[in-house]
Amino acid sequence: MSSHPQPPPTPKPREAADLANKLRTHVERALRGKPDVVGRAVETLVCGGHLLLEDVPGVGKTTLAHALARSLGGSFGRIQFTSDLLPSDVVGAATPELVEGRPSGALLFQKGPVFANVVLADEINRASPKTQSALLEAMSEGQVTVDGQSHALPDPFLVVATQNPVEHYGTNPLPESQLDRFHVRLSIGYPDPEAEAAVLREDPSNHALPQLEAVVTTDDVRGLRLACDAVKVGESLIAYLLAVVGETRDHEAVRVGASTRAALALRRASQAHALVDGRDFAIPEDVQVLAGPVLAHRLVLEGTGRVALSTPSGEQEAQWIVDEILDRVPVPL
């Protein structure tokens, strides 16, 4: 098992914020009119999480993943999930070593596309549950195990998975255990008319995206993650965060609330949001901004096994529940 590189120096909060915002601005050249989405994606990268993009085709999910990979100068792997995809197609497999055309008796590990800094898991819900679960160890531990041997993944490592919430035929909804590995779920949505007109004029996915060059290094990203670790989270904020998470467990419309892993993910995402904002301490507003993207997809609602039940207003009911909780949980002063 290979070792990860030595940790780089930890940048100061202002330096870290400048670096993260430089990355965000660069990615926005390819994905126009969606600064909040790009911001959440960069924060997910900074906090060491993984990103689930759930939206209709053609709104920029793949473009966002490509732009992130190009902008940080890391390697990029794309996995097109289909019903016949095997776990070995994702993580790799051990194959016989050939010496002068003959098997030597030894096995060589052939790395799969998951061995990249940014991995696009496209249409992840089209694969079988067994293949979906091949990503679990990679996303949780930064390694894969094949034939009893562990292989470290590149550092940093970010999975950007996409799924279409409208199509149901031929899909396998992600189980709660898999959803819980995604720190953040986002919906990109359609651009506003002005931004969409700019897209039609300039076609950034075909022109700006291929021209994107790295503006940060993988060492920079690892430094940002160290700086994220150092962002202070006070006891009053921890109490507030736990109160929000606790309300998801007691809510009458929720069958399974947010887990301790979800609470940790919300804390770390809040630290990343503070860091990008140039602060070395987190505040309640950080929790409020990230609570929906971090918690909503983890909730299992009463009367359903899924998290995608819609309200008459067109919002996701789980998102509506998180918003309602935020409205009534007292904010620490």
C-alpha positions as CSV (number, residue, x, y, z in Angstrom):
1,M,0.0,0.0,0.0
2,S,1.5,3.3,-1.1
3,S,1.8,6.2,1.3
4,H,0.2,9.6,0.9
5,P,2.5,12.6,0.4
6,Q,3.8,14.6,3.3
7,P,1.3,17.3,4.5
8,P,2.0,20.8,3.0
9,P,2.2,23.9,5.1
10,T,-1.2,25.2,6.4
11,P,-2.1,28.5,4.8
12,K,-3.4,31.3,6.9
13,P,-7.2,32.0,6.8
14,R,-6.9,35.0,4.4
15,E,-4.5,33.1,2.1
16,A,-6.8,30.0,2.2
17,A,-9.8,32.2,1.3
18,D,-8.0,33.8,-1.6
19,L,-6.9,30.4,-2.9
20,A,-10.4,28.9,-2.6
21,N,-12.1,31.9,-4.3
22,K,-9.5,31.8,-7.1
23,L,-10.6,28.2,-7.7
24,R,-14.3,29.1,-7.5
25,T,-13.9,32.0,-10.0
26,H,-12.0,29.8,-12.4
27,V,-14.6,27.1,-12.3
28,E,-17.4,29.6,-12.9
29,R,-15.9,30.3,-16.3
30,A,-17.2,26.9,-17.4
31,L,-20.4,26.8,-15.4
32,R,-22.1,30.2,-15.9
33,G,-24.7,31.7,-13.7
34,K,-24.4,29.3,-10.8
35,P,-22.1,30.9,-8.2
36,D,-23.8,29.3,-5.2
37,V,-23.5,25.8,-6.7
38,V,-19.9,26.3,-7.6
39,G,-19.3,27.7,-4.1
40,R,-20.8,24.6,-2.4
41,A,-18.8,22.3,-4.7
42,V,-15.5,24.1,-3.8
43,E,-16.4,23.9,-0.1
44,T,-17.0,20.2,-0.5
45,L,-13.6,19.8,-2.0
46,V,-12.0,21.9,0.8
47,C,-13.7,19.9,3.6
48,G,-12.7,16.5,2.1
49,G,-16.2,15.4,1.2
50,H,-17.9,14.0,-1.8
51,L,-20.6,15.6,-4.0
52,L,-23.9,14.3,-5.3
53,L,-25.5,16.3,-8.2
54,E,-29.1,15.4,-8.6
55,D,-30.7,17.1,-11.6
56,V,-32.2,16.7,-15.0
57,P,-29.8,16.2,-18.0
58,G,-28.1,19.1,-19.7
59,V,-27.7,21.6,-16.8
60,G,-24.0,21.3,-16.3
61,K,-23.3,18.4,-13.9
62,T,-20.6,16.9,-16.0
63,T,-19.2,20.3,-16.9
64,L,-18.8,21.1,-13.2
65,A,-16.8,17.9,-12.5
66,H,-14.5,18.5,-15.5
67,A,-14.0,22.1,-14.5
68,L,-13.0,21.2,-11.0
69,A,-10.5,18.6,-12.2
70,R,-8.9,20.9,-14.7
71,S,-8.7,23.8,-12.3
72,L,-6.9,21.9,-9.6
73,G,-4.4,20.3,-11.9
74,G,-5.3,16.8,-10.8
75,S,-6.1,13.6,-12.6
76,F,-9.7,13.0,-13.8
77,G,-11.5,9.7,-14.0
78,R,-15.0,9.2,-15.5
79,I,-17.1,6.2,-14.9
80,Q,-20.3,5.8,-16.9
81,F,-22.5,3.7,-14.7
82,T,-24.7,1.2,-16.5
83,S,-26.6,-1.9,-15.5
84,D,-23.8,-4.2,-16.6
85,L,-20.9,-2.4,-15.0
86,L,-19.0,-4.6,-12.6
87,P,-17.2,-3.5,-9.3
88,S,-13.8,-4.4,-11.0
89,D,-14.7,-1.9,-13.7
90,V,-14.7,0.8,-11.0
91,V,-11.8,-0.1,-8.6
92,G,-9.6,-2.4,-10.9
93,A,-8.6,-6.0,-10.7
94,A,-5.7,-8.3,-10.3
95,T,-4.5,-9.8,-13.5
96,P,-1.8,-12.5,-14.2
97,E,1.6,-11.1,-14.9
98,L,3.0,-12.1,-18.3
99,V,6.7,-12.7,-18.8
100,E,7.7,-13.2,-22.5
101,G,4.1,-13.9,-23.2
102,R,3.6,-16.5,-20.5
103,P,2.0,-16.3,-17.1
104,S,4.7,-15.9,-14.3
105,G,2.4,-17.0,-11.5
106,A,2.3,-13.5,-10.1
107,L,-0.6,-11.1,-10.1
108,L,-0.5,-7.4,-11.1
109,F,-3.1,-4.9,-9.9
110,Q,-4.6,-2.9,-12.8
111,K,-6.0,0.3,-11.4
112,G,-9.5,1.3,-12.2
113,P,-10.8,4.8,-13.1
114,V,-11.5,5.4,-9.4
115,F,-7.7,6.1,-9.1
116,A,-8.0,9.8,-9.8
117,N,-8.1,13.1,-7.9
118,V,-11.6,13.9,-9.2
119,V,-13.9,11.0,-10.2
120,L,-17.1,11.6,-12.1
121,A,-19.6,8.8,-11.3
122,D,-22.0,9.6,-14.0
123,E,-25.6,8.4,-13.6
124,I,-24.6,6.4,-10.5
125,N,-28.2,5.1,-9.9
126,R,-28.1,3.1,-13.2
127,A,-25.6,0.6,-11.8
128,S,-26.5,-2.4,-9.6
129,P,-26.3,-2.0,-5.8
130,K,-23.2,-4.3,-5.8
131,T,-21.4,-1.9,-8.2
132,Q,-22.6,1.2,-6.3
133,S,-21.2,-0.2,-3.1
134,A,-17.8,-0.6,-4.7
135,L,-17.4,3.1,-4.1
136,L,-18.2,2.9,-0.3
137,E,-14.7,2.0,0.9
138,A,-13.1,4.4,-1.6
139,M,-15.3,7.3,-0.3
140,S,-15.0,6.5,3.3
141,E,-11.3,5.5,3.7
142,G,-9.5,6.8,0.6
143,Q,-8.5,3.3,-0.4
144,V,-9.8,0.2,-2.2
145,T,-9.1,-3.4,-1.2
146,V,-8.8,-6.1,-3.9
147,D,-7.9,-9.7,-3.1
148,G,-7.0,-8.8,0.4
149,Q,-4.5,-6.0,-0.7
150,S,-5.3,-2.4,0.1
151,H,-4.4,0.3,-2.4
152,A,-4.3,4.0,-1.5
153,L,-6.2,6.4,-3.7
154,P,-4.7,9.8,-4.8
155,D,-4.9,12.6,-2.3
156,P,-7.0,14.7,-2.7
157,F,-9.8,12.4,-3.7
158,L,-13.2,13.8,-4.7
159,V,-16.2,11.8,-6.1
160,V,-18.7,13.8,-8.0
161,A,-21.7,11.6,-8.7
162,T,-24.7,12.5,-10.8
163,Q,-28.2,11.1,-11.1
164,N,-31.4,12.1,-12.8
165,P,-34.3,12.3,-10.3
166,V,-37.0,12.1,-13.0
167,E,-36.1,8.8,-14.7
168,H,-37.0,5.7,-12.7
169,Y,-37.0,2.9,-15.4
170,G,-33.7,0.9,-15.2
171,T,-32.4,2.7,-12.1
172,N,-31.5,1.5,-8.6
173,P,-32.0,4.3,-6.0
174,L,-28.9,4.8,-3.8
175,P,-29.4,3.1,-0.4
176,E,-29.2,5.2,2.7
177,S,-25.7,3.9,3.5
178,Q,-24.4,5.2,0.1
179,L,-26.2,8.5,0.4
180,D,-24.7,9.0,3.8
181,R,-21.2,9.0,2.2
182,F,-22.0,12.1,0.2
183,H,-21.3,15.2,2.3
184,V,-23.4,17.4,0.0
185,R,-26.2,17.0,-2.4
186,L,-26.9,19.8,-4.9
187,S,-29.4,20.6,-7.6
188,I,-27.9,22.9,-10.3
189,G,-31.2,24.0,-11.8
190,Y,-31.8,25.9,-14.9
191,P,-29.9,29.2,-15.4
192,D,-31.7,32.5,-15.3
193,P,-32.5,34.0,-18.7
194,E,-29.5,36.4,-18.8
195,A,-27.1,33.6,-17.9
196,E,-28.7,31.2,-20.3
197,A,-28.4,33.8,-23.1
198,A,-24.7,34.1,-22.3
199,V,-24.3,30.3,-22.5
200,L,-26.0,30.3,-25.9
201,R,-23.7,33.0,-27.2
202,E,-20.4,31.7,-25.8
203,D,-21.0,27.9,-25.3
204,P,-18.5,27.7,-22.4
205,S,-18.6,23.9,-22.1
206,N,-17.1,23.7,-25.6
207,H,-14.9,26.8,-25.5
208,A,-14.0,27.9,-22.0
209,L,-13.8,24.4,-20.5
210,P,-11.1,23.0,-22.8
211,Q,-9.0,26.1,-22.2
212,L,-9.2,25.9,-18.4
213,E,-5.7,25.5,-16.9
214,A,-4.8,24.6,-13.3
215,V,-4.9,27.6,-10.9
216,V,-4.2,25.5,-7.8
217,T,-2.2,22.4,-7.2
218,T,-3.1,19.2,-5.3
219,D,-0.8,20.4,-2.6
220,D,-2.8,23.6,-2.4
221,V,-6.0,21.6,-1.9
222,R,-4.4,19.5,0.8
223,G,-3.2,22.7,2.5
224,L,-6.8,24.0,2.3
225,R,-8.0,20.9,4.0
226,L,-5.5,21.4,6.9
227,A,-6.7,25.0,7.2
228,C,-10.3,23.8,7.3
229,D,-9.4,21.4,10.1
230,A,-8.0,24.4,12.1
231,V,-11.2,26.5,11.8
232,K,-12.6,26.9,15.3
233,V,-16.0,25.6,16.3
234,G,-17.2,27.0,19.6
235,E,-19.2,25.0,22.2
236,S,-22.3,27.2,21.6
237,L,-22.1,26.5,17.9
238,I,-21.7,22.7,18.5
239,A,-24.8,22.9,20.7
240,Y,-26.7,24.7,18.0
241,L,-25.6,22.2,15.3
242,L,-26.6,19.3,17.5
243,A,-30.0,20.9,18.2
244,V,-30.7,21.1,14.5
245,V,-29.6,17.5,13.9
246,G,-31.6,16.4,16.9
247,E,-34.8,18.0,15.6
248,T,-34.5,15.8,12.4
249,R,-34.6,12.8,14.7
250,D,-37.7,13.9,16.5
251,H,-39.7,15.5,13.6
252,E,-43.0,13.8,13.1
253,A,-42.5,13.6,9.3
254,V,-39.1,11.9,9.6
255,R,-38.7,8.2,10.1
256,V,-34.9,8.2,10.2
257,G,-33.1,11.4,11.1
258,A,-29.6,12.6,10.6
259,S,-26.8,10.4,11.9
260,T,-23.7,11.3,13.9
261,R,-21.8,11.1,10.6
262,A,-24.2,13.7,9.2
263,A,-23.5,15.9,12.2
264,L,-19.8,15.6,11.6
265,A,-20.3,16.4,7.9
266,L,-22.3,19.5,8.7
267,R,-19.6,20.7,11.2
268,R,-16.9,20.2,8.6
269,A,-18.9,21.8,5.8
270,S,-19.5,24.8,8.1
271,Q,-15.8,25.0,8.7
272,A,-15.1,25.0,5.0
273,H,-17.7,27.8,4.4
274,A,-16.1,29.9,7.1
275,L,-12.7,29.3,5.6
276,V,-13.8,30.4,2.1
277,D,-15.3,33.5,3.8
278,G,-11.9,34.3,5.2
279,R,-12.6,33.4,8.9
280,D,-10.8,31.1,11.2
281,F,-14.0,30.5,13.2
282,A,-17.4,29.2,12.3
283,I,-20.7,31.0,13.0
284,P,-24.4,30.0,12.9
285,E,-24.8,31.3,9.4
286,D,-22.3,28.7,8.2
287,V,-24.5,26.0,9.6
288,Q,-27.6,27.5,8.2
289,V,-26.2,27.7,4.6
290,L,-25.0,24.1,4.6
291,A,-27.7,22.4,6.6
292,G,-30.0,21.7,3.6
293,P,-27.3,20.5,1.2
294,V,-25.7,18.3,4.0
295,L,-28.8,16.9,5.8
296,A,-31.8,16.7,3.5
297,H,-30.6,13.8,1.4
298,R,-29.9,11.8,4.5
299,L,-33.4,11.9,5.9
300,V,-35.9,9.0,5.4
301,L,-39.4,10.3,5.6
302,E,-42.5,8.7,7.1
303,G,-44.6,6.9,4.6
304,T,-41.7,6.6,2.1
305,G,-38.4,4.8,1.9
306,R,-36.9,7.7,-0.1
307,V,-35.9,11.3,0.5
308,A,-37.4,12.8,-2.7
309,L,-41.0,13.4,-1.9
310,S,-42.1,16.7,-3.3
311,T,-44.3,19.3,-1.7
312,P,-47.0,21.3,-3.6
313,S,-44.5,24.2,-3.9
314,G,-42.2,21.9,-5.9
315,E,-39.5,21.8,-3.2
316,Q,-38.1,18.6,-1.9
317,E,-40.0,17.8,1.3
318,A,-36.8,16.8,3.1
319,Q,-35.3,20.2,2.2
320,W,-38.5,21.9,3.4
321,I,-38.3,20.0,6.8
322,V,-34.7,21.2,7.3
323,D,-35.7,24.8,6.5
324,E,-38.6,24.6,9.0
325,I,-36.2,23.3,11.7
326,L,-33.8,26.1,11.0
327,D,-36.6,28.6,11.4
328,R,-37.5,27.4,14.9
329,V,-34.2,26.3,16.5
330,P,-32.9,29.2,18.6
331,V,-29.7,30.8,17.2
332,P,-26.9,31.3,19.7
333,L,-25.9,34.9,20.2
